[in-house]
Amino acid sequence: MFAVRLATDGEAIGMAELQPGPEGRADISYSIVPAHRRNGYAARAVRLLSDADLDELGFRGIELRCDVENVASARTAERAGVVFERIDPDAGFFEHVEGWGDGPRGERVYRRRARTTG
């Protein structure tokens, strides 16, 4: 897990995390504190982390998932260069968020693959 900071020695305003997954894939998650959202920090953190995952750490692809109702996270993923792949209706995402309703919901699945050379 990495802290997102405005300056090298500054206070953490969020996090970005990499979790190795099966078949050479890594999962990325992120969060920014509400006072610093809508400034591009999450998209930049995801882009930097996914670049490192694919280029330097040797993963073949990254995957990012977010609740189908979370439009802000979907836009962040797209701004970071992660491509929408599908909606997984059976993912069973469960988080109580005011206005989204309760109960399991599907997830948007985003993916970015390593560049192939040749």
Backbone atoms as SQL, in Angstrom:
CREATE TABLE atoms (id INTEGER PRIMARY KEY, chain TEXT, resi INTEGER, resn TEXT, atom TEXT, x REAL, y REAL, z REAL);
INSERT INTO atoms VALUES
  (1, 'A', 1, 'MET', 'N', 0.850, -1.167, 0.000),
  (2, 'A', 1, 'MET', 'CA', 0.000, 0.000, 0.000),
  (3, 'A', 1, 'MET', 'C', 0.898, 1.234, 0.000),
  (4, 'A', 2, 'PHE', 'N', 0.496, 2.231, -0.779),
  (5, 'A', 2, 'PHE', 'CA', 1.251, 3.469, -0.894),
  (6, 'A', 2, 'PHE', 'C', 0.388, 4.642, -0.459),
  (7, 'A', 3, 'ALA', 'N', 1.002, 5.586, 0.217),
  (8, 'A', 3, 'ALA', 'CA', 0.294, 6.803, 0.608),
  (9, 'A', 3, 'ALA', 'C', 0.316, 7.774, -0.559),
  (10, 'A', 4, 'VAL', 'N', -0.788, 8.463, -0.752),
  (11, 'A', 4, 'VAL', 'CA', -0.863, 9.554, -1.727),
  (12, 'A', 4, 'VAL', 'C', -0.656, 10.831, -0.932),
  (13, 'A', 5, 'ARG', 'N', 0.354, 11.609, -1.332),
  (14, 'A', 5, 'ARG', 'CA', 0.704, 12.838, -0.617),
  (15, 'A', 5, 'ARG', 'C', 0.835, 13.984, -1.611),
  (16, 'A', 6, 'LEU', 'N', 0.577, 15.197, -1.155),
  (17, 'A', 6, 'LEU', 'CA', 0.745, 16.372, -2.011),
  (18, 'A', 6, 'LEU', 'C', 2.212, 16.765, -2.118),
  (19, 'A', 7, 'ALA', 'N', 3.009, 16.408, -1.115),
  (20, 'A', 7, 'ALA', 'CA', 4.448, 16.663, -1.107),
  (21, 'A', 7, 'ALA', 'C', 5.124, 15.447, -0.499),
  (22, 'A', 8, 'THR', 'N', 6.371, 15.243, -0.827),
  (23, 'A', 8, 'THR', 'CA', 7.104, 14.070, -0.352),
  (24, 'A', 8, 'THR', 'C', 7.001, 13.897, 1.159),
  (25, 'A', 9, 'ASP', 'N', 7.106, 14.992, 1.887),
  (26, 'A', 9, 'ASP', 'CA', 7.038, 14.913, 3.343),
  (27, 'A', 9, 'ASP', 'C', 5.697, 15.399, 3.887),
  (28, 'A', 10, 'GLY', 'N', 4.707, 15.490, 3.016),
  (29, 'A', 10, 'GLY', 'CA', 3.403, 16.016, 3.419),
  (30, 'A', 10, 'GLY', 'C', 2.483, 14.969, 4.014),
  (31, 'A', 11, 'GLU', 'N', 1.373, 15.444, 4.484),
  (32, 'A', 11, 'GLU', 'CA', 0.348, 14.602, 5.070),
  (33, 'A', 11, 'GLU', 'C', -0.273, 13.713, 3.991),
  (34, 'A', 12, 'ALA', 'N', -0.578, 12.476, 4.362),
  (35, 'A', 12, 'ALA', 'CA', -1.243, 11.566, 3.427),
  (36, 'A', 12, 'ALA', 'C', -2.676, 12.033, 3.186),
  (37, 'A', 13, 'ILE', 'N', -3.062, 12.076, 1.902),
  (38, 'A', 13, 'ILE', 'CA', -4.432, 12.456, 1.538),
  (39, 'A', 13, 'ILE', 'C', -5.195, 11.281, 0.951),
  (40, 'A', 14, 'GLY', 'N', -4.540, 10.138, 0.886),
  (41, 'A', 14, 'GLY', 'CA', -5.189, 8.951, 0.344),
  (42, 'A', 14, 'GLY', 'C', -4.226, 7.792, 0.252),
  (43, 'A', 15, 'MET', 'N', -4.658, 6.754, -0.480),
  (44, 'A', 15, 'MET', 'CA', -3.844, 5.562, -0.633),
  (45, 'A', 15, 'MET', 'C', -4.092, 4.934, -1.992),
  (46, 'A', 16, 'ALA', 'N', -3.116, 4.165, -2.442),
  (47, 'A', 16, 'ALA', 'CA', -3.257, 3.315, -3.622),
  (48, 'A', 16, 'ALA', 'C', -2.582, 1.996, -3.257),
  (49, 'A', 17, 'GLU', 'N', -3.216, 0.904, -3.647),
  (50, 'A', 17, 'GLU', 'CA', -2.738, -0.402, -3.221),
  (51, 'A', 17, 'GLU', 'C', -2.695, -1.368, -4.396),
  (52, 'A', 18, 'LEU', 'N', -1.686, -2.203, -4.400),
  (53, 'A', 18, 'LEU', 'CA', -1.517, -3.256, -5.390),
  (54, 'A', 18, 'LEU', 'C', -1.608, -4.604, -4.687),
  (55, 'A', 19, 'GLN', 'N', -2.438, -5.486, -5.215),
  (56, 'A', 19, 'GLN', 'CA', -2.535, -6.842, -4.689),
  (57, 'A', 19, 'GLN', 'C', -2.286, -7.817, -5.832),
  (58, 'A', 20, 'PRO', 'N', -1.201, -8.600, -5.774),
  (59, 'A', 20, 'PRO', 'CA', -0.971, -9.598, -6.819),
  (60, 'A', 20, 'PRO', 'C', -2.142, -10.573, -6.886),
  (61, 'A', 21, 'GLY', 'N', -2.524, -10.921, -8.105),
  (62, 'A', 21, 'GLY', 'CA', -3.631, -11.843, -8.321),
  (63, 'A', 21, 'GLY', 'C', -3.175, -13.024, -9.164),
  (64, 'A', 22, 'PRO', 'N', -4.107, -13.842, -9.591),
  (65, 'A', 22, 'PRO', 'CA', -3.760, -15.016, -10.385),
  (66, 'A', 22, 'PRO', 'C', -3.349, -14.658, -11.817),
  (67, 'A', 23, 'GLU', 'N', -2.643, -15.569, -12.441),
  (68, 'A', 23, 'GLU', 'CA', -2.308, -15.482, -13.864),
  (69, 'A', 23, 'GLU', 'C', -1.544, -14.213, -14.244),
  (70, 'A', 24, 'GLY', 'N', -0.659, -13.748, -13.372),
  (71, 'A', 24, 'GLY', 'CA', 0.159, -12.584, -13.694),
  (72, 'A', 24, 'GLY', 'C', -0.569, -11.258, -13.644),
  (73, 'A', 25, 'ARG', 'N', -1.728, -11.238, -13.013),
  (74, 'A', 25, 'ARG', 'CA', -2.538, -10.030, -12.915),
  (75, 'A', 25, 'ARG', 'C', -2.384, -9.416, -11.525),
  (76, 'A', 26, 'ALA', 'N', -2.592, -8.121, -11.441),
  (77, 'A', 26, 'ALA', 'CA', -2.590, -7.434, -10.148),
  (78, 'A', 26, 'ALA', 'C', -3.878, -6.620, -10.030),
  (79, 'A', 27, 'ASP', 'N', -4.387, -6.516, -8.836),
  (80, 'A', 27, 'ASP', 'CA', -5.575, -5.707, -8.568),
  (81, 'A', 27, 'ASP', 'C', -5.141, -4.398, -7.934),
  (82, 'A', 28, 'ILE', 'N', -5.759, -3.318, -8.359),
  (83, 'A', 28, 'ILE', 'CA', -5.450, -1.993, -7.808),
  (84, 'A', 28, 'ILE', 'C', -6.691, -1.429, -7.131),
  (85, 'A', 29, 'SER', 'N', -6.485, -0.864, -5.964),
  (86, 'A', 29, 'SER', 'CA', -7.551, -0.135, -5.275),
  (87, 'A', 29, 'SER', 'C', -6.983, 1.201, -4.827),
  (88, 'A', 30, 'TYR', 'N', -7.880, 2.128, -4.533),
  (89, 'A', 30, 'TYR', 'CA', -7.434, 3.476, -4.170),
  (90, 'A', 30, 'TYR', 'C', -8.525, 4.194, -3.406),
  (91, 'A', 31, 'SER', 'N', -8.117, 5.244, -2.705),
  (92, 'A', 31, 'SER', 'CA', -9.062, 6.086, -1.979),
  (93, 'A', 31, 'SER', 'C', -8.391, 7.426, -1.699),
  (94, 'A', 32, 'ILE', 'N', -9.154, 8.483, -1.796),
  (95, 'A', 32, 'ILE', 'CA', -8.677, 9.835, -1.486),
  (96, 'A', 32, 'ILE', 'C', -9.653, 10.431, -0.468),
  (97, 'A', 33, 'VAL', 'N', -9.127, 11.139, 0.517),
  (98, 'A', 33, 'VAL', 'CA', -10.009, 11.759, 1.514),
  (99, 'A', 33, 'VAL', 'C', -10.919, 12.778, 0.810),
  (100, 'A', 34, 'PRO', 'N', -12.152, 12.919, 1.280),
  (101, 'A', 34, 'PRO', 'CA', -13.123, 13.778, 0.589),
  (102, 'A', 34, 'PRO', 'C', -12.646, 15.197, 0.288),
  (103, 'A', 35, 'ALA', 'N', -11.893, 15.811, 1.178),
  (104, 'A', 35, 'ALA', 'CA', -11.463, 17.201, 0.959),
  (105, 'A', 35, 'ALA', 'C', -10.535, 17.358, -0.246),
  (106, 'A', 36, 'HIS', 'N', -9.935, 16.262, -0.718),
  (107, 'A', 36, 'HIS', 'CA', -8.984, 16.342, -1.830),
  (108, 'A', 36, 'HIS', 'C', -9.471, 15.634, -3.090),
  (109, 'A', 37, 'ARG', 'N', -10.722, 15.222, -3.120),
  (110, 'A', 37, 'ARG', 'CA', -11.263, 14.563, -4.303),
  (111, 'A', 37, 'ARG', 'C', -11.514, 15.593, -5.408),
  (112, 'A', 38, 'ARG', 'N', -11.642, 15.101, -6.629),
  (113, 'A', 38, 'ARG', 'CA', -11.930, 15.914, -7.824),
  (114, 'A', 38, 'ARG', 'C', -10.756, 16.795, -8.245),
  (115, 'A', 39, 'ASN', 'N', -9.551, 16.396, -7.854),
  (116, 'A', 39, 'ASN', 'CA', -8.355, 17.140, -8.251),
  (117, 'A', 39, 'ASN', 'C', -7.409, 16.291, -9.102),
  (118, 'A', 40, 'GLY', 'N', -7.814, 15.064, -9.433),
  (119, 'A', 40, 'GLY', 'CA', -6.999, 14.194, -10.265),
  (120, 'A', 40, 'GLY', 'C', -5.967, 13.374, -9.519),
  (121, 'A', 41, 'TYR', 'N', -5.924, 13.460, -8.190),
  (122, 'A', 41, 'TYR', 'CA', -4.912, 12.740, -7.428),
  (123, 'A', 41, 'TYR', 'C', -5.088, 11.222, -7.522),
  (124, 'A', 42, 'ALA', 'N', -6.325, 10.748, -7.454),
  (125, 'A', 42, 'ALA', 'CA', -6.571, 9.307, -7.534),
  (126, 'A', 42, 'ALA', 'C', -6.189, 8.776, -8.908),
  (127, 'A', 43, 'ALA', 'N', -6.584, 9.469, -9.964),
  (128, 'A', 43, 'ALA', 'CA', -6.249, 9.017, -11.320),
  (129, 'A', 43, 'ALA', 'C', -4.737, 8.973, -11.514),
  (130, 'A', 44, 'ARG', 'N', -4.048, 9.970, -11.013),
  (131, 'A', 44, 'ARG', 'CA', -2.585, 9.990, -11.149),
  (132, 'A', 44, 'ARG', 'C', -1.951, 8.836, -10.371),
  (133, 'A', 45, 'ALA', 'N', -2.436, 8.594, -9.163),
  (134, 'A', 45, 'ALA', 'CA', -1.894, 7.491, -8.355),
  (135, 'A', 45, 'ALA', 'C', -2.133, 6.144, -9.042),
  (136, 'A', 46, 'VAL', 'N', -3.326, 5.944, -9.574),
  (137, 'A', 46, 'VAL', 'CA', -3.631, 4.689, -10.266),
  (138, 'A', 46, 'VAL', 'C', -2.774, 4.548, -11.517),
  (139, 'A', 47, 'ARG', 'N', -2.622, 5.617, -12.271),
  (140, 'A', 47, 'ARG', 'CA', -1.804, 5.578, -13.496),
  (141, 'A', 47, 'ARG', 'C', -0.346, 5.245, -13.159),
  (142, 'A', 48, 'LEU', 'N', 0.222, 5.924, -12.156),
  (143, 'A', 48, 'LEU', 'CA', 1.610, 5.655, -11.778),
  (144, 'A', 48, 'LEU', 'C', 1.801, 4.233, -11.267),
  (145, 'A', 49, 'LEU', 'N', 0.881, 3.782, -10.441),
  (146, 'A', 49, 'LEU', 'CA', 0.992, 2.435, -9.891),
  (147, 'A', 49, 'LEU', 'C', 0.797, 1.386, -10.987),
  (148, 'A', 50, 'SER', 'N', -0.143, 1.587, -11.882),
  (149, 'A', 50, 'SER', 'CA', -0.347, 0.604, -12.952),
  (150, 'A', 50, 'SER', 'C', 0.819, 0.605, -13.929),
  (151, 'A', 51, 'ASP', 'N', 1.409, 1.775, -14.203),
  (152, 'A', 51, 'ASP', 'CA', 2.611, 1.818, -15.053),
  (153, 'A', 51, 'ASP', 'C', 3.736, 0.993, -14.420),
  (154, 'A', 52, 'ALA', 'N', 3.948, 1.185, -13.133),
  (155, 'A', 52, 'ALA', 'CA', 4.994, 0.436, -12.441),
  (156, 'A', 52, 'ALA', 'C', 4.687, -1.055, -12.436),
  (157, 'A', 53, 'ASP', 'N', 3.416, -1.407, -12.203),
  (158, 'A', 53, 'ASP', 'CA', 3.012, -2.817, -12.191),
  (159, 'A', 53, 'ASP', 'C', 3.328, -3.490, -13.511),
  (160, 'A', 54, 'LEU', 'N', 2.992, -2.826, -14.597),
  (161, 'A', 54, 'LEU', 'CA', 3.125, -3.425, -15.922),
  (162, 'A', 54, 'LEU', 'C', 4.541, -3.327, -16.469),
  (163, 'A', 55, 'ASP', 'N', 5.187, -2.187, -16.275),
  (164, 'A', 55, 'ASP', 'CA', 6.501, -1.962, -16.880),
  (165, 'A', 55, 'ASP', 'C', 7.663, -2.468, -16.027),
  (166, 'A', 56, 'GLU', 'N', 7.582, -2.264, -14.731),
  (167, 'A', 56, 'GLU', 'CA', 8.734, -2.563, -13.880),
  (168, 'A', 56, 'GLU', 'C', 8.579, -3.836, -13.058),
  (169, 'A', 57, 'LEU', 'N', 7.365, -4.153, -12.669),
  (170, 'A', 57, 'LEU', 'CA', 7.162, -5.329, -11.824),
  (171, 'A', 57, 'LEU', 'C', 6.791, -6.567, -12.632),
  (172, 'A', 58, 'GLY', 'N', 6.501, -6.387, -13.908),
  (173, 'A', 58, 'GLY', 'CA', 6.291, -7.522, -14.800),
  (174, 'A', 58, 'GLY', 'C', 4.914, -8.152, -14.793),
  (175, 'A', 59, 'PHE', 'N', 3.920, -7.493, -14.243),
  (176, 'A', 59, 'PHE', 'CA', 2.575, -8.050, -14.311),
  (177, 'A', 59, 'PHE', 'C', 2.066, -7.964, -15.752),
  (178, 'A', 60, 'ARG', 'N', 1.254, -8.922, -16.152),
  (179, 'A', 60, 'ARG', 'CA', 0.714, -8.927, -17.517),
  (180, 'A', 60, 'ARG', 'C', -0.520, -8.038, -17.651),
  (181, 'A', 61, 'GLY', 'N', -1.145, -7.733, -16.545),
  (182, 'A', 61, 'GLY', 'CA', -2.327, -6.887, -16.599),
  (183, 'A', 61, 'GLY', 'C', -2.731, -6.448, -15.213),
  (184, 'A', 62, 'ILE', 'N', -3.530, -5.401, -15.164),
  (185, 'A', 62, 'ILE', 'CA', -4.085, -4.958, -13.892),
  (186, 'A', 62, 'ILE', 'C', -5.601, -4.940, -14.020),
  (187, 'A', 63, 'GLU', 'N', -6.251, -5.094, -12.896),
  (188, 'A', 63, 'GLU', 'CA', -7.703, -5.059, -12.874),
  (189, 'A', 63, 'GLU', 'C', -8.137, -4.122, -11.759),
  (190, 'A', 64, 'LEU', 'N', -9.162, -3.377, -12.028),
  (191, 'A', 64, 'LEU', 'CA', -9.716, -2.439, -11.067),
  (192, 'A', 64, 'LEU', 'C', -11.217, -2.665, -11.062),
  (193, 'A', 65, 'ARG', 'N', -11.805, -2.773, -9.903),
  (194, 'A', 65, 'ARG', 'CA', -13.249, -3.000, -9.774),
  (195, 'A', 65, 'ARG', 'C', -13.849, -1.918, -8.894),
  (196, 'A', 66, 'CYS', 'N', -15.040, -1.505, -9.254),
  (197, 'A', 66, 'CYS', 'CA', -15.770, -0.560, -8.400),
  (198, 'A', 66, 'CYS', 'C', -17.257, -0.852, -8.489),
  (199, 'A', 67, 'ASP', 'N', -17.963, -0.445, -7.483),
  (200, 'A', 67, 'ASP', 'CA', -19.408, -0.616, -7.426),
  (201, 'A', 67, 'ASP', 'C', -20.057, -0.002, -8.668),
  (202, 'A', 68, 'VAL', 'N', -21.085, -0.644, -9.194),
  (203, 'A', 68, 'VAL', 'CA', -21.750, -0.125, -10.398),
  (204, 'A', 68, 'VAL', 'C', -22.324, 1.267, -10.188),
  (205, 'A', 69, 'GLU', 'N', -22.634, 1.617, -8.957),
  (206, 'A', 69, 'GLU', 'CA', -23.206, 2.933, -8.664),
  (207, 'A', 69, 'GLU', 'C', -22.145, 4.015, -8.465),
  (208, 'A', 70, 'ASN', 'N', -20.897, 3.630, -8.371),
  (209, 'A', 70, 'ASN', 'CA', -19.840, 4.586, -8.045),
  (210, 'A', 70, 'ASN', 'C', -19.270, 5.221, -9.318),
  (211, 'A', 71, 'VAL', 'N', -19.982, 6.193, -9.819),
  (212, 'A', 71, 'VAL', 'CA', -19.605, 6.876, -11.062),
  (213, 'A', 71, 'VAL', 'C', -18.267, 7.601, -10.905),
  (214, 'A', 72, 'ALA', 'N', -18.000, 8.164, -9.751),
  (215, 'A', 72, 'ALA', 'CA', -16.736, 8.877, -9.537),
  (216, 'A', 72, 'ALA', 'C', -15.545, 7.930, -9.671),
  (217, 'A', 73, 'SER', 'N', -15.629, 6.736, -9.104),
  (218, 'A', 73, 'SER', 'CA', -14.539, 5.774, -9.244),
  (219, 'A', 73, 'SER', 'C', -14.403, 5.297, -10.681),
  (220, 'A', 74, 'ALA', 'N', -15.516, 5.136, -11.363),
  (221, 'A', 74, 'ALA', 'CA', -15.465, 4.738, -12.776),
  (222, 'A', 74, 'ALA', 'C', -14.739, 5.793, -13.603),
  (223, 'A', 75, 'ARG', 'N', -15.042, 7.057, -13.379),
  (224, 'A', 75, 'ARG', 'CA', -14.365, 8.138, -14.108),
  (225, 'A', 75, 'ARG', 'C', -12.879, 8.187, -13.761),
  (226, 'A', 76, 'THR', 'N', -12.554, 7.948, -12.505),
  (227, 'A', 76, 'THR', 'CA', -11.148, 7.930, -12.096),
  (228, 'A', 76, 'THR', 'C', -10.400, 6.832, -12.850),
  (229, 'A', 77, 'ALA', 'N', -10.985, 5.646, -12.915),
  (230, 'A', 77, 'ALA', 'CA', -10.349, 4.536, -13.631),
  (231, 'A', 77, 'ALA', 'C', -10.105, 4.906, -15.097),
  (232, 'A', 78, 'GLU', 'N', -11.103, 5.496, -15.730),
  (233, 'A', 78, 'GLU', 'CA', -10.974, 5.871, -17.141),
  (234, 'A', 78, 'GLU', 'C', -9.919, 6.950, -17.340),
  (235, 'A', 79, 'ARG', 'N', -9.873, 7.931, -16.456),
  (236, 'A', 79, 'ARG', 'CA', -8.853, 8.982, -16.547),
  (237, 'A', 79, 'ARG', 'C', -7.447, 8.422, -16.340),
  (238, 'A', 80, 'ALA', 'N', -7.352, 7.330, -15.601),
  (239, 'A', 80, 'ALA', 'CA', -6.057, 6.704, -15.339),
  (240, 'A', 80, 'ALA', 'C', -5.620, 5.800, -16.490),
  (241, 'A', 81, 'GLY', 'N', -6.472, 5.648, -17.505),
  (242, 'A', 81, 'GLY', 'CA', -6.113, 4.829, -18.652),
  (243, 'A', 81, 'GLY', 'C', -6.473, 3.365, -18.516),
  (244, 'A', 82, 'VAL', 'N', -7.321, 3.047, -17.551),
  (245, 'A', 82, 'VAL', 'CA', -7.787, 1.682, -17.368),
  (246, 'A', 82, 'VAL', 'C', -9.104, 1.571, -18.134),
  (247, 'A', 83, 'VAL', 'N', -9.230, 0.542, -18.945),
  (248, 'A', 83, 'VAL', 'CA', -10.331, 0.433, -19.903),
  (249, 'A', 83, 'VAL', 'C', -11.484, -0.392, -19.326),
  (250, 'A', 84, 'PHE', 'N', -12.696, 0.142, -19.483),
  (251, 'A', 84, 'PHE', 'CA', -13.894, -0.588, -19.051),
  (252, 'A', 84, 'PHE', 'C', -13.999, -1.878, -19.842),
  (253, 'A', 85, 'GLU', 'N', -14.222, -2.977, -19.127),
  (254, 'A', 85, 'GLU', 'CA', -14.349, -4.272, -19.778),
  (255, 'A', 85, 'GLU', 'C', -15.767, -4.820, -19.711),
  (256, 'A', 86, 'ARG', 'N', -16.365, -4.779, -18.513),
  (257, 'A', 86, 'ARG', 'CA', -17.696, -5.382, -18.373),
  (258, 'A', 86, 'ARG', 'C', -18.291, -5.006, -17.019),
  (259, 'A', 87, 'ILE', 'N', -19.554, -5.326, -16.870),
  (260, 'A', 87, 'ILE', 'CA', -20.201, -5.267, -15.556),
  (261, 'A', 87, 'ILE', 'C', -20.371, -6.699, -15.095),
  (262, 'A', 88, 'ASP', 'N', -19.904, -6.961, -13.894),
  (263, 'A', 88, 'ASP', 'CA', -20.027, -8.280, -13.282),
  (264, 'A', 88, 'ASP', 'C', -21.225, -8.219, -12.333),
  (265, 'A', 89, 'PRO', 'N', -22.404, -8.669, -12.790),
  (266, 'A', 89, 'PRO', 'CA', -23.611, -8.528, -11.970),
  (267, 'A', 89, 'PRO', 'C', -23.616, -9.417, -10.733),
  (268, 'A', 90, 'ASP', 'N', -22.802, -10.451, -10.728),
  (269, 'A', 90, 'ASP', 'CA', -22.793, -11.404, -9.620),
  (270, 'A', 90, 'ASP', 'C', -21.649, -11.189, -8.646),
  (271, 'A', 91, 'ALA', 'N', -20.992, -10.040, -8.735),
  (272, 'A', 91, 'ALA', 'CA', -19.816, -9.796, -7.889),
  (273, 'A', 91, 'ALA', 'C', -20.176, -9.739, -6.414),
  (274, 'A', 92, 'GLY', 'N', -21.376, -9.316, -6.107),
  (275, 'A', 92, 'GLY', 'CA', -21.792, -9.270, -4.720),
  (276, 'A', 92, 'GLY', 'C', -21.153, -8.149, -3.931),
  (277, 'A', 93, 'PHE', 'N', -20.805, -7.044, -4.606),
  (278, 'A', 93, 'PHE', 'CA', -20.228, -5.898, -3.913),
  (279, 'A', 93, 'PHE', 'C', -21.232, -5.435, -2.864),
  (280, 'A', 94, 'PHE', 'N', -20.772, -5.290, -1.648),
  (281, 'A', 94, 'PHE', 'CA', -21.675, -4.874, -0.580),
  (282, 'A', 94, 'PHE', 'C', -21.012, -3.798, 0.249),
  (283, 'A', 95, 'GLU', 'N', -21.560, -2.632, 0.184),
  (284, 'A', 95, 'GLU', 'CA', -21.092, -1.513, 0.986),
  (285, 'A', 95, 'GLU', 'C', -22.281, -0.588, 1.165),
  (286, 'A', 96, 'HIS', 'N', -22.529, -0.166, 2.370),
  (287, 'A', 96, 'HIS', 'CA', -23.630, 0.758, 2.580),
  (288, 'A', 96, 'HIS', 'C', -23.166, 2.171, 2.241),
  (289, 'A', 97, 'VAL', 'N', -23.771, 2.732, 1.240),
  (290, 'A', 97, 'VAL', 'CA', -23.499, 4.112, 0.850),
  (291, 'A', 97, 'VAL', 'C', -24.851, 4.799, 0.722),
  (292, 'A', 98, 'GLU', 'N', -24.986, 5.910, 1.405),
  (293, 'A', 98, 'GLU', 'CA', -26.241, 6.658, 1.388),
  (294, 'A', 98, 'GLU', 'C', -26.690, 6.915, -0.051),
  (295, 'A', 99, 'GLY', 'N', -27.918, 6.537, -0.361),
  (296, 'A', 99, 'GLY', 'CA', -28.479, 6.784, -1.679),
  (297, 'A', 99, 'GLY', 'C', -28.248, 5.667, -2.685),
  (298, 'A', 100, 'TRP', 'N', -27.414, 4.680, -2.353),
  (299, 'A', 100, 'TRP', 'CA', -27.161, 3.574, -3.281),
  (300, 'A', 100, 'TRP', 'C', -28.010, 2.351, -2.943),
  (301, 'A', 101, 'GLY', 'N', -28.663, 2.382, -1.809),
  (302, 'A', 101, 'GLY', 'CA', -29.447, 1.228, -1.399),
  (303, 'A', 101, 'GLY', 'C', -28.568, 0.201, -0.698),
  (304, 'A', 102, 'ASP', 'N', -29.229, -0.753, -0.073),
  (305, 'A', 102, 'ASP', 'CA', -28.508, -1.812, 0.633),
  (306, 'A', 102, 'ASP', 'C', -28.580, -3.098, -0.172),
  (307, 'A', 103, 'GLY', 'N', -27.731, -4.019, 0.173),
  (308, 'A', 103, 'GLY', 'CA', -27.719, -5.315, -0.483),
  (309, 'A', 103, 'GLY', 'C', -26.607, -5.425, -1.497),
  (310, 'A', 104, 'PRO', 'N', -26.333, -6.645, -1.925),
  (311, 'A', 104, 'PRO', 'CA', -25.240, -6.861, -2.876),
  (312, 'A', 104, 'PRO', 'C', -25.552, -6.238, -4.236),
  (313, 'A', 105, 'ARG', 'N', -24.523, -5.691, -4.860),
  (314, 'A', 105, 'ARG', 'CA', -24.653, -5.076, -6.179),
  (315, 'A', 105, 'ARG', 'C', -23.531, -5.581, -7.071),
  (316, 'A', 106, 'GLY', 'N', -23.647, -5.318, -8.328),
  (317, 'A', 106, 'GLY', 'CA', -22.604, -5.706, -9.269),
  (318, 'A', 106, 'GLY', 'C', -21.432, -4.744, -9.221),
  (319, 'A', 107, 'GLU', 'N', -20.413, -5.085, -9.994),
  (320, 'A', 107, 'GLU', 'CA', -19.218, -4.249, -10.078),
  (321, 'A', 107, 'GLU', 'C', -18.894, -3.937, -11.534),
  (322, 'A', 108, 'ARG', 'N', -18.349, -2.752, -11.740),
  (323, 'A', 108, 'ARG', 'CA', -17.747, -2.420, -13.024),
  (324, 'A', 108, 'ARG', 'C', -16.337, -2.995, -12.983),
  (325, 'A', 109, 'VAL', 'N', -15.927, -3.633, -14.061),
  (326, 'A', 109, 'VAL', 'CA', -14.597, -4.229, -14.130),
  (327, 'A', 109, 'VAL', 'C', -13.809, -3.484, -15.201),
  (328, 'A', 110, 'TYR', 'N', -12.657, -2.990, -14.807),
  (329, 'A', 110, 'TYR', 'CA', -11.746, -2.272, -15.707),
  (330, 'A', 110, 'TYR', 'C', -10.458, -3.063, -15.797),
  (331, 'A', 111, 'ARG', 'N', -9.821, -2.999, -16.956),
  (332, 'A', 111, 'ARG', 'CA', -8.584, -3.756, -17.137),
  (333, 'A', 111, 'ARG', 'C', -7.591, -2.965, -17.978),
  (334, 'A', 112, 'ARG', 'N', -6.351, -3.163, -17.672),
  (335, 'A', 112, 'ARG', 'CA', -5.269, -2.618, -18.492),
  (336, 'A', 112, 'ARG', 'C', -4.239, -3.719, -18.653),
  (337, 'A', 113, 'ARG', 'N', -3.855, -3.964, -19.874),
  (338, 'A', 113, 'ARG', 'CA', -2.894, -5.027, -20.170),
  (339, 'A', 113, 'ARG', 'C', -1.527, -4.453, -20.476),
  (340, 'A', 114, 'ALA', 'N', -0.512, -5.269, -20.255),
  (341, 'A', 114, 'ALA', 'CA', 0.853, -4.860, -20.585),
  (342, 'A', 114, 'ALA', 'C', 0.965, -4.708, -22.096),
  (343, 'A', 115, 'ARG', 'N', 1.788, -3.756, -22.491),
  (344, 'A', 115, 'ARG', 'CA', 2.052, -3.579, -23.923),
  (345, 'A', 115, 'ARG', 'C', 2.867, -4.744, -24.422),
  (346, 'A', 116, 'THR', 'N', 2.516, -5.200, -25.594),
  (347, 'A', 116, 'THR', 'CA', 3.295, -6.281, -26.195),
  (348, 'A', 116, 'THR', 'C', 4.279, -5.675, -27.175),
  (349, 'A', 117, 'THR', 'N', 5.433, -6.252, -27.231),
  (350, 'A', 117, 'THR', 'CA', 6.449, -5.784, -28.173),
  (351, 'A', 117, 'THR', 'C', 6.669, -6.870, -29.204),
  (352, 'A', 118, 'GLY', 'N', 7.058, -6.454, -30.374),
  (353, 'A', 118, 'GLY', 'CA', 7.336, -7.479, -31.339),
  (354, 'A', 118, 'GLY', 'C', 7.063, -7.105, -32.727);
